[in-house]
Amino acid sequence: MKLWTIVKSQSEISDDQKNRIKALYEGVVRSLRTKVPLLHLKRKVGTNWEYSSNLTSVYLNILHKIATAGTTFKVKNALLTGVGKGSICVEVVKGLFSGVADLLLPLYLSTKTRSRTWKLLLTTFGMDLNFILPFAGIPENGREIDGIDNKSELAHCIMLTNLLRILGAVKGKQASRQFLTCPTQVILPLSPNHACTLTQRFLWKRSSSVGLQKAGVNISVSLGLLLGGLVGTTLMGLTNIIAHKLKSYGIRTFSAKEMAFNILGLMHPLLFSITQDEPIWADLNEITTRIQSSLMKESDLRRAIAHDNATDYKILNGVDAECLIQTVDVLPHANFRFKFPDLETQETLINVTKLCDLIDLEKVMVVTGSGEAGPWGNSRTRWEMEA
């Protein structure tokens, strides 16, 4: 109310004008209170998630404090998955190391070694985990629900099944070692657009399969992270294509470093203590589905126009006329064909009997081996046909 105090102190302004300015100013303040910030937090009210101005104010103050004075993660233990080149977790790891935190970073191991590693992980280090960030995932650009293949099944295993295995393994170790004084916070990444693409469909499926709820006595999926407007990462490579379109709508996009900074704010001790009492939905997203739908409509429209123009050109100039303007030379692949070798006839083998007893076979060194002769030559050339 500083502005109203200044206006009120002006003697040259009449009382009637002051009352009108006050009414206008109160309306402006009221509208600012109802406006949802770009980064905001939600709490669960009944079955719905509703915007919380108090939690959002706490979160924004935490970000300001970290940016100006910094923070510490000393005596904190974190488990991160999906730490690879071009990922958000790489930037999160840098921030946690700067805050003197102890980290567990699973490496790319063989299947046999990986199964033993998870069993020995907490037993070997004896850590009570404070944070779990399951950010592992693989992109599936171009695959829809009718094109589920091996890569889709692998993504389902990584982003759903293995997530539950991690939480179950941590819960079991905590119960067996009586770690009951320090709860574990799970920061679960969710989809920014309610599954418009298959990759993000698996991310959105996490919220319905795992949910922001208690996963054990001392572990809770307590913080859902709605990632949005993220560019420059490997998993969300499709977003890089539409980043310019996002900015044209006035939507804020985040780099991996900026999003990592937002995530580190969610791991602040103050928010950590709040998530032990109730789950929080962190909405770091400003993407609307109209952007992607408009791009898809534009793509379909251009595809239809190109198909219509090609049909008209063939009708007017003939089917073979299109070949004259093609600029791409299609070269045939090598396709060698080898016939079976010709077998010797009986007449050609008659003279071979004359060689009998010319040499002592017991004194002759014979080198034996294996060979292959077929319609496509020997074993060296056969693979080309099979490929």
GUTORVEX-78092 format. One line per 4 residues: number of its first residue (from 1); their letters; for each residue x, y, z of C-alpha. Coordinates in nm, 3 decimals, decimal comma, padded with zeros to 5 digits, always signed. Last residue first. Layout:
% GUTORVEX-78092
NUM	A	X:Y:Z ~ ...
% end
This chain:
% GUTORVEX-78092
387	AEME	+02,128:-05,767:-04,503 ~ +02,082:-06,129:-04,609 ~ +02,215:-06,051:-04,956 ~ +02,522:-05,879:-04,816
383	WRTR	+02,569:-06,157:-04,562 ~ +02,620:-06,411:-04,840 ~ +02,927:-06,235:-04,979 ~ +03,180:-06,341:-04,718
379	SNGW	+03,016:-06,679:-04,651 ~ +03,070:-06,790:-05,009 ~ +02,881:-06,713:-05,326 ~ +02,522:-06,604:-05,337
375	PGAE	+02,365:-06,922:-05,480 ~ +02,581:-07,133:-05,250 ~ +02,932:-07,248:-05,176 ~ +03,069:-07,264:-04,826
371	GSGT	+03,399:-07,389:-04,696 ~ +03,543:-07,590:-04,415 ~ +03,899:-07,695:-04,352 ~ +04,156:-07,962:-04,424
367	VVMV	+04,528:-07,932:-04,494 ~ +04,675:-08,264:-04,609 ~ +05,044:-08,349:-04,572 ~ +05,129:-08,645:-04,794
363	KELD	+05,340:-08,925:-04,650 ~ +05,056:-09,170:-04,579 ~ +04,902:-09,081:-04,917 ~ +05,193:-09,242:-05,101
359	ILDC	+05,183:-09,093:-05,450 ~ +05,105:-09,227:-05,796 ~ +04,886:-09,503:-05,652 ~ +04,569:-09,380:-05,837
355	LKTV	+04,622:-09,087:-06,070 ~ +04,474:-09,279:-06,365 ~ +04,139:-09,287:-06,185 ~ +04,105:-08,911:-06,240
351	NILT	+04,067:-08,970:-06,614 ~ +03,710:-09,092:-06,566 ~ +03,602:-08,775:-06,376 ~ +03,533:-08,567:-06,687
347	EQTE	+03,296:-08,832:-06,824 ~ +03,094:-08,849:-06,505 ~ +03,013:-08,478:-06,524 ~ +03,163:-08,215:-06,298
343	LDPF	+02,916:-08,000:-06,107 ~ +02,871:-07,637:-06,207 ~ +02,895:-07,400:-05,912 ~ +02,560:-07,270:-05,781
339	KFRF	+02,480:-06,927:-05,913 ~ +02,602:-06,601:-05,765 ~ +02,391:-06,287:-05,751 ~ +02,520:-05,957:-05,622
335	NAHP	+02,269:-05,694:-05,519 ~ +02,447:-05,365:-05,467 ~ +02,201:-05,088:-05,389 ~ +02,039:-04,890:-05,667
331	LVDV	+02,107:-04,515:-05,676 ~ +01,824:-04,268:-05,624 ~ +01,930:-03,930:-05,756 ~ +01,749:-03,653:-05,573
327	TQIL	+01,670:-03,345:-05,784 ~ +01,342:-03,465:-05,929 ~ +01,210:-03,225:-06,190 ~ +01,203:-03,466:-06,484
323	CEAD	+01,063:-03,753:-06,277 ~ +00,742:-03,558:-06,218 ~ +00,660:-03,577:-06,587 ~ +00,628:-03,957:-06,577
319	VGNL	+00,267:-03,956:-06,456 ~ +00,150:-03,704:-06,711 ~ +00,169:-03,327:-06,737 ~ -00,175:-03,205:-06,634
315	IKYD	-00,288:-03,503:-06,427 ~ +00,054:-03,555:-06,269 ~ +00,081:-03,187:-06,178 ~ -00,267:-03,187:-06,024
311	TAND	-00,182:-03,487:-05,805 ~ +00,145:-03,330:-05,690 ~ -00,033:-03,006:-05,603 ~ -00,294:-03,195:-05,400
307	HAIA	-00,026:-03,390:-05,211 ~ +00,167:-03,071:-05,136 ~ -00,151:-02,897:-05,016 ~ -00,243:-03,194:-04,793
303	RRLD	+00,106:-03,203:-04,639 ~ +00,098:-02,828:-04,581 ~ -00,239:-02,857:-04,406 ~ -00,129:-03,154:-04,196
299	SEKM	+00,182:-02,963:-04,082 ~ -00,023:-02,653:-04,001 ~ -00,270:-02,864:-03,804 ~ +00,016:-03,032:-03,616
295	LSSQ	+00,172:-02,695:-03,538 ~ -00,161:-02,563:-03,414 ~ -00,207:-02,871:-03,195 ~ +00,141:-02,826:-03,048
291	IRTT	+00,076:-02,466:-02,961 ~ -00,284:-02,521:-02,848 ~ -00,164:-02,771:-02,588 ~ -00,038:-02,492:-02,368
287	IENL	+00,312:-02,477:-02,228 ~ +00,375:-02,264:-01,921 ~ +00,523:-02,527:-01,694 ~ +00,714:-02,519:-01,369
283	DAWI	+00,411:-02,646:-01,176 ~ +00,535:-02,794:-00,850 ~ +00,265:-03,020:-00,704 ~ +00,321:-03,067:-00,333
279	PEDQ	+00,252:-03,365:-00,109 ~ +00,164:-03,303:+00,257 ~ +00,333:-03,326:+00,596 ~ +00,681:-03,440:+00,490
275	TISF	+00,658:-03,209:+00,190 ~ +00,665:-02,906:+00,421 ~ +00,997:-03,009:+00,579 ~ +01,163:-03,040:+00,237
271	LLPH	+01,016:-02,704:+00,138 ~ +01,208:-02,542:+00,423 ~ +01,520:-02,758:+00,375 ~ +01,553:-02,651:+00,007
267	MLGL	+01,507:-02,937:-00,239 ~ +01,239:-02,750:-00,436 ~ +01,487:-02,467:-00,491 ~ +01,732:-02,717:-00,637
263	INFA	+01,464:-02,804:-00,892 ~ +01,429:-02,442:-01,003 ~ +01,806:-02,413:-01,045 ~ +01,806:-02,736:-01,248
259	MEKA	+01,539:-02,583:-01,472 ~ +01,760:-02,281:-01,535 ~ +02,066:-02,493:-01,606 ~ +01,877:-02,722:-01,848
255	SFTR	+01,743:-02,422:-02,037 ~ +01,397:-02,289:-01,969 ~ +01,129:-02,149:-02,198 ~ +00,894:-01,864:-02,112
251	IGYS	+00,580:-01,840:-02,320 ~ +00,500:-01,519:-02,507 ~ +00,316:-01,700:-02,787 ~ +00,609:-01,632:-03,022
247	KLKH	+00,836:-01,781:-02,757 ~ +00,660:-02,116:-02,781 ~ +00,683:-02,112:-03,159 ~ +01,058:-02,060:-03,144
243	AIIN	+01,087:-02,354:-02,903 ~ +00,889:-02,583:-03,135 ~ +01,186:-02,776:-03,272 ~ +01,370:-02,777:-02,939
239	TLGM	+01,066:-02,941:-02,779 ~ +01,127:-03,258:-02,983 ~ +01,467:-03,293:-02,817 ~ +01,300:-03,344:-02,481
235	LTTG	+01,506:-03,649:-02,388 ~ +01,838:-03,502:-02,504 ~ +01,805:-03,165:-02,333 ~ +01,835:-02,820:-02,492
231	VLGG	+01,484:-02,693:-02,434 ~ +01,239:-02,713:-02,144 ~ +00,916:-02,515:-02,167 ~ +00,759:-02,747:-01,913
227	LLLG	+00,844:-02,984:-01,633 ~ +00,560:-03,061:-01,391 ~ +00,747:-03,178:-01,081 ~ +00,542:-03,386:-00,840
223	LSVS	+00,675:-03,365:-00,486 ~ +00,587:-03,607:-00,209 ~ +00,639:-03,950:-00,352 ~ +00,678:-04,063:+00,007
219	INVG	+00,932:-04,268:+00,200 ~ +00,932:-04,342:+00,572 ~ +00,659:-04,597:+00,627 ~ +00,611:-04,665:+00,259
215	AKQL	+00,506:-04,523:-00,076 ~ +00,293:-04,244:+00,067 ~ +00,126:-04,044:-00,204 ~ +00,184:-03,829:-00,508
211	GVSS	+00,087:-04,091:-00,761 ~ +00,275:-04,398:-00,876 ~ +00,052:-04,524:-01,159 ~ -00,149:-04,208:-01,226
207	SRKW	+00,134:-03,958:-01,191 ~ +00,378:-04,187:-01,367 ~ +00,149:-04,215:-01,667 ~ +00,228:-03,850:-01,742
203	LFRQ	+00,593:-03,941:-01,797 ~ +00,492:-04,236:-02,015 ~ +00,267:-04,009:-02,220 ~ +00,555:-03,762:-02,242
199	TLTC	+00,747:-03,999:-02,465 ~ +00,429:-04,094:-02,653 ~ +00,340:-03,736:-02,740 ~ +00,038:-03,529:-02,636
195	AHNP	+00,063:-03,687:-02,292 ~ -00,091:-03,444:-02,046 ~ +00,110:-03,148:-02,177 ~ +00,401:-03,088:-01,937
191	SLPL	+00,446:-03,454:-01,836 ~ +00,563:-03,542:-01,487 ~ +00,899:-03,553:-01,311 ~ +00,889:-03,712:-00,961
187	IVQT	+01,092:-03,548:-00,686 ~ +01,099:-03,816:-00,415 ~ +01,168:-03,688:-00,063 ~ +01,297:-03,941:+00,187
183	PCTL	+01,206:-03,918:+00,554 ~ +01,475:-03,878:+00,824 ~ +01,405:-04,026:+01,167 ~ +01,292:-04,377:+01,073
179	FQRS	+01,602:-04,544:+00,928 ~ +01,558:-04,878:+01,107 ~ +01,814:-05,069:+00,894 ~ +01,561:-05,328:+00,770
175	AQKG	+01,287:-05,069:+00,716 ~ +01,515:-04,827:+00,531 ~ +01,652:-05,108:+00,315 ~ +01,305:-05,225:+00,217
171	KVAG	+01,182:-04,873:+00,138 ~ +01,488:-04,803:-00,075 ~ +01,437:-05,124:-00,274 ~ +01,065:-05,056:-00,320
167	LIRL	+01,128:-04,702:-00,439 ~ +01,390:-04,822:-00,687 ~ +01,168:-05,106:-00,809 ~ +00,876:-04,869:-00,859
163	LNTL	+01,093:-04,649:-01,079 ~ +01,221:-04,956:-01,263 ~ +00,868:-05,043:-01,369 ~ +00,761:-04,697:-01,482
159	MICH	+01,024:-04,488:-01,662 ~ +01,278:-04,757:-01,744 ~ +01,038:-05,045:-01,815 ~ +00,802:-04,831:-02,022
155	ALES	+01,100:-04,691:-02,212 ~ +01,221:-05,044:-02,284 ~ +00,874:-05,142:-02,403 ~ +00,871:-04,843:-02,636
151	KNDI	+01,214:-04,936:-02,768 ~ +01,097:-05,291:-02,839 ~ +00,798:-05,170:-03,040 ~ +00,465:-04,997:-02,981
147	GDIE	+00,347:-04,851:-03,312 ~ -00,032:-04,835:-03,267 ~ +00,003:-04,609:-02,962 ~ +00,223:-04,365:-03,150
143	RGNE	+00,596:-04,356:-03,214 ~ +00,752:-04,059:-03,393 ~ +00,987:-03,949:-03,118 ~ +01,047:-04,210:-02,852
139	PIGA	+01,301:-04,045:-02,623 ~ +01,467:-04,236:-02,337 ~ +01,422:-04,188:-01,963 ~ +01,600:-04,169:-01,629
135	FPLI	+01,496:-03,870:-01,415 ~ +01,430:-04,061:-01,092 ~ +01,538:-03,789:-00,843 ~ +01,551:-03,940:-00,494
131	FNLD	+01,631:-03,713:-00,200 ~ +01,713:-03,765:+00,168 ~ +01,864:-04,111:+00,134 ~ +01,990:-04,281:+00,449
127	MGFT	+02,333:-04,400:+00,345 ~ +02,508:-04,720:+00,456 ~ +02,744:-04,704:+00,158 ~ +02,775:-05,078:+00,095
123	TLLL	+02,433:-05,187:+00,219 ~ +02,262:-04,897:+00,040 ~ +02,397:-04,998:-00,301 ~ +02,444:-05,373:-00,253
119	KWTR	+02,105:-05,486:-00,385 ~ +02,101:-05,220:-00,659 ~ +02,450:-05,319:-00,774 ~ +02,372:-05,690:-00,795
115	SRTK	+02,099:-05,638:-01,054 ~ +02,318:-05,391:-01,245 ~ +02,609:-05,635:-01,271 ~ +02,400:-05,898:-01,445
111	TSLY	+02,232:-05,646:-01,674 ~ +02,561:-05,480:-01,769 ~ +02,639:-05,142:-01,624 ~ +02,574:-04,780:-01,719
107	LPLL	+02,654:-04,604:-01,395 ~ +02,424:-04,524:-01,103 ~ +02,501:-04,183:-00,945 ~ +02,482:-04,177:-00,566
103	LDAV	+02,545:-03,829:-00,429 ~ +02,675:-03,679:-00,105 ~ +02,594:-03,308:-00,079 ~ +02,845:-03,023:-00,039
99	GSFL	+02,618:-02,747:-00,180 ~ +02,844:-02,705:-00,483 ~ +02,817:-03,080:-00,536 ~ +02,440:-03,047:-00,523
95	GKVV	+02,445:-02,767:-00,780 ~ +02,671:-02,957:-01,018 ~ +02,455:-03,269:-00,979 ~ +02,144:-03,067:-01,068
91	EVCI	+02,319:-02,950:-01,386 ~ +02,395:-03,308:-01,487 ~ +02,045:-03,410:-01,381 ~ +01,889:-03,186:-01,643
87	SGKG	+02,030:-03,401:-01,921 ~ +02,257:-03,322:-02,218 ~ +02,507:-03,597:-02,147 ~ +02,381:-03,839:-01,888
83	VGTL	+02,256:-03,852:-01,531 ~ +01,934:-04,047:-01,579 ~ +01,911:-04,160:-01,219 ~ +01,985:-03,952:-00,910
79	LANK	+02,014:-04,069:-00,549 ~ +02,069:-03,793:-00,293 ~ +02,228:-03,777:+00,051 ~ +02,228:-03,464:+00,267
75	VKFT	+02,490:-03,399:+00,537 ~ +02,560:-03,060:+00,373 ~ +02,303:-02,949:+00,119 ~ +02,383:-02,580:+00,149
71	TGAT	+02,226:-02,261:+00,020 ~ +02,324:-01,953:-00,178 ~ +02,308:-01,589:-00,065 ~ +02,167:-01,408:-00,370
67	AIKH	+02,037:-01,674:-00,609 ~ +01,955:-01,919:-00,328 ~ +01,765:-01,650:-00,135 ~ +01,569:-01,545:-00,442
63	LINL	+01,477:-01,906:-00,517 ~ +01,367:-01,954:-00,155 ~ +01,152:-01,639:-00,169 ~ +00,986:-01,777:-00,483
59	YVST	+00,912:-02,106:-00,305 ~ +00,767:-01,941:+00,007 ~ +00,544:-01,717:-00,206 ~ +00,430:-02,019:-00,406
55	LNSS	+00,346:-02,208:-00,087 ~ +00,135:-01,916:+00,038 ~ -00,033:-01,849:-00,298 ~ -00,147:-02,210:-00,327
51	YEWN	-00,291:-02,312:-00,665 ~ -00,529:-02,604:-00,646 ~ -00,477:-02,975:-00,711 ~ -00,803:-03,169:-00,707
47	TGVK	-00,932:-03,474:-00,517 ~ -01,003:-03,294:-00,191 ~ -00,771:-02,997:-00,187 ~ -00,420:-03,106:-00,286
43	RKLH	-00,157:-02,836:-00,281 ~ -00,017:-02,645:-00,577 ~ +00,310:-02,463:-00,631 ~ +00,397:-02,185:-00,873
39	LLPV	+00,656:-02,086:-01,132 ~ +00,505:-01,864:-01,402 ~ +00,302:-01,677:-01,145 ~ -00,078:-01,718:-01,113
35	KTRL	-00,269:-01,390:-01,122 ~ -00,533:-01,374:-00,847 ~ -00,323:-01,152:-00,622 ~ -00,244:-00,913:-00,905
31	SRVV	-00,614:-00,873:-00,977 ~ -00,684:-00,778:-00,615 ~ -00,401:-00,524:-00,615 ~ -00,539:-00,362:-00,931
27	GEYL	-00,892:-00,352:-00,787 ~ -00,765:-00,197:-00,464 ~ -00,586:+00,071:-00,668 ~ -00,903:+00,161:-00,860
23	AKIR	-01,106:+00,195:-00,540 ~ -00,829:+00,400:-00,378 ~ -00,796:+00,625:-00,684 ~ -01,174:+00,689:-00,678
19	NKQD	-01,165:+00,768:-00,305 ~ -00,865:+00,998:-00,350 ~ -01,040:+01,184:-00,630 ~ -01,343:+01,248:-00,406
15	DSIE	-01,117:+01,356:-00,120 ~ -00,947:+01,615:-00,339 ~ -00,584:+01,589:-00,444 ~ -00,380:+01,903:-00,370
11	SQSK	-00,297:+01,780:-00,020 ~ -00,092:+01,482:-00,138 ~ -00,039:+01,250:+00,159 ~ -00,310:+01,008:+00,048
7	VITW	-00,142:+00,956:-00,289 ~ +00,188:+00,863:-00,123 ~ +00,016:+00,623:+00,118 ~ -00,180:+00,469:-00,172
3	LKM	+00,148:+00,393:-00,351 ~ +00,298:+00,234:-00,041 ~ +00,000:+00,000:+00,000
% end
